[in-house]
Amino acid sequence: MFTYKDKQYELKFTIGRLKLIERAADGKSAMSQLAASENGMMSLASCERFFSFGLKEAGSDSFCTPQKGAEVCDDLIQDEGYSHVIRLIQETLYHDCPFLFRAA
């Protein structure tokens, strides 16, 4: 959870949200977007996609619009740094979608 403009927000990922991220990336799988990262740092476009489709106000059942998510993402990158935003995404993915990281 984090604060942006005096509101509490959180990221949340589900299989459905990952499918939206993949559609927005022209079918590129969520894992390939993560695997294509350099030293754990995904591209700005991938970062914004994950953040935009995973953003919710804390305690809300509904997600923010992707446009709102992109705005918050860009502001957080400028204010807190790129690595901070990437870390938020990665930690949430590990927590919400552990099935992505299990070995066969």
C-alpha positions in Angstrom: 0.0 0.0 0.0 1.2 3.5 -0.7 0.0 7.1 -0.6 -0.5 9.3 -3.6 -2.1 12.8 -3.3 -3.4 12.0 0.2 -5.2 8.8 -0.9 -4.2 5.2 -0.2 -3.6 2.9 -3.2 -2.5 -0.6 -3.7 -1.6 -2.9 -6.5 -3.5 -6.1 -7.0 -2.9 -8.8 -9.7 -5.1 -11.7 -10.7 -5.1 -14.0 -13.7 -7.8 -11.8 -15.2 -5.6 -8.6 -14.7 -2.6 -10.4 -16.2 -4.7 -11.3 -19.3 -5.6 -7.6 -19.7 -1.9 -6.7 -19.4 -1.1 -9.2 -22.1 -3.8 -7.9 -24.4 -2.5 -4.4 -24.0 1.0 -5.7 -24.9 -0.3 -7.2 -28.2 -0.4 -10.7 -26.8 3.1 -10.7 -25.3 2.9 -12.9 -22.2 3.2 -11.4 -18.7 6.2 -13.6 -18.0 8.0 -12.7 -21.1 7.6 -9.0 -20.2 9.2 -9.7 -16.9 11.8 -12.0 -18.3 12.9 -9.4 -20.9 13.9 -7.1 -18.1 17.5 -6.1 -17.6 18.8 -6.6 -14.1 15.3 -6.9 -12.8 14.2 -3.7 -14.4 11.4 -4.0 -17.0 10.9 -1.5 -19.8 9.0 1.7 -19.0 6.1 0.5 -21.2 5.8 -2.8 -19.3 6.1 -1.1 -16.0 3.3 1.3 -16.9 1.1 -1.6 -18.2 1.5 -3.6 -15.0 1.0 -0.7 -12.8 -2.0 0.8 -14.8 -3.9 -2.5 -14.8 -3.1 -3.4 -11.2 -3.9 -0.1 -9.5 -6.8 0.2 -7.0 -7.7 2.6 -4.2 -7.1 0.7 -0.9 -10.1 -1.1 0.3 -12.0 -0.7 -3.0 -13.4 -3.6 -5.0 -12.9 -1.9 -8.3 -9.7 -1.0 -10.2 -8.7 2.4 -11.3 -8.9 3.2 -15.0 -5.7 2.5 -16.9 -5.4 6.2 -17.7 -5.4 7.0 -13.9 -2.9 4.2 -13.4 -0.6 5.6 -16.0 -0.8 9.1 -14.4 0.0 7.7 -10.9 2.8 5.5 -12.3 4.5 8.4 -14.1 4.2 10.6 -11.1 5.6 8.0 -8.7 8.5 7.3 -11.1 9.4 10.9 -11.0 8.8 11.4 -7.3 10.0 8.1 -5.8 12.2 6.6 -8.6 11.9 3.9 -11.2 13.3 1.2 -9.0 10.7 2.0 -6.3 7.8 1.4 -8.7 9.3 -1.7 -10.1 9.8 -3.1 -6.6 6.1 -2.4 -5.9 5.1 -4.4 -8.9 7.4 -7.3 -8.3 6.5 -7.6 -4.6 2.8 -7.6 -5.5 3.2 -10.2 -8.2 5.2 -12.5 -5.9 2.4 -12.1 -3.3 -0.7 -12.3 -5.5 0.5 -14.7 -8.2 3.0 -17.1 -6.7 2.0 -19.6 -9.4 4.0 -17.5 -11.9 7.2 -18.3 -10.1 6.9 -22.0 -9.2 9.3 -24.4 -10.8 7.8 -27.2 -12.8 
